[in-house]
Structure formats: C-alpha cells, structure tokens
Amino acid sequence: MNIAVTGGMGAGKSRVATVLAELLGAMKVSADSICRELLCPGNPAYLQIRDTFPADCFFEDGQLNRTYLRELIFRDKVQRTKLDDILHPMVRNELNLLKQAAHSTGVDLIAEVPLLYEKGWQSDFDCSLVVFADEEVCLNRIMSRDHVTREKARESFLSQMPLDEKCRLGDWVIGNSGSFTMTTKLIKQFSEKILAGSLCSLKSKEL
C-alpha cells in the first residue's frame, strides 16, 4: 500500500509516520525532505530559484538563505506561488518515483505529505492518515521546536488548512494530543489493520 500521512504543524505527523513505517517494515519518505534535497546547490529547483528570486535569497557562497526565503513567501503570496510552481511538480514527481521503487521491491510506502489536501494529491495514494492534536498542544510544540514566540507559532498555525478540515477529508484519523505512548498504541492498531487487510474505505474513521 501507498499511505500518505498528513496533519497540521505541531500535530506530530513525522513521528507517527516514522513509527508506522517501522511497524510495517515500510519505506518512509517525506515531502519536506525531498524539498530540502531539491533546494541544494546544483539541483533542479535550486537552479530555477536562482534564476527567479532576488539575490537576497542566497548567501555569498551560493547557499540558499532558507530563513529569508521562508519569510519572503510567508508575507508575499506572489512569491509563494512562484516557489510552489517550481517545487511542487518536482516533489510530486519524486514521490511517484519512490512509489514505483517501493512497489518494485514489494514493500509498503509511508509518505509524509504536509500539503496533501491543499495540493489535491490524495488520489496519488491508497489511503490517507491524518494526525490530529488540539491547537494548544500544537502551539506548544511549535514554540518548543522552532524556538519562536506564541504569537509567531499561532500565525504559522493559522496560515494552513484547519486541522478539522483535514480530518474531514482523511480516510483515517489518529489523535496525538496526549502521551505518545497512547498514540503508539493507536498506530499499532492501524498497522495491524493494514497487515490483516481489513482497512475499510470510510472517510474520517477515527482510531
């Protein structure tokens, strides 16, 4: 199976995807990791961005100034669209190549895709798993992880598709507001359903 794991900032989707992949013996990939690789000097996305974006987006040694670029696209929707138009087709193509590689070796693929529904990529996968956490929990995690103020964390959190909407669109939902020990039990239940071949296709089925 090809399973997409998604959710909002601070929900814990990376951790859930990692544990699920371990339990299934699956190949685990991340859309964000693919983006970072594409943005390395000399790679296709980097070269297009170099030709498209202001010189301030780069350090003197040619490395991409990711912080500056991130702030630029956050405040400028036109620049964000330019970046999306460069990156997202490449990321989707890489994900499809990895799906083919997993299929050829007979293993499941767990793909962490933060913008799964925003980009309409859910049909690329057999099913989607949404990781949900309460807003307050997500904000605290963002502040701790990114070392930002509550105001900045909330600004980032509210800039994305609401988690409730992602849960409505998802095939399965895992709650991750409490201890990760409890979340791990839910992931195990999900993995057992996969291994038993008993996943149903009902939308928004919460574990």
Helices and strands as residue ranges (DSSP letters): E 2-7, H 13-24, E 27-30, H 31-38, H 44-52, G 55-57, H 66-75, H 77-105, E 109-112, G 122-124, E 127-132, H 135-146, H 150-158, H 163-169, E 172-175, H 180-196, E 205-206
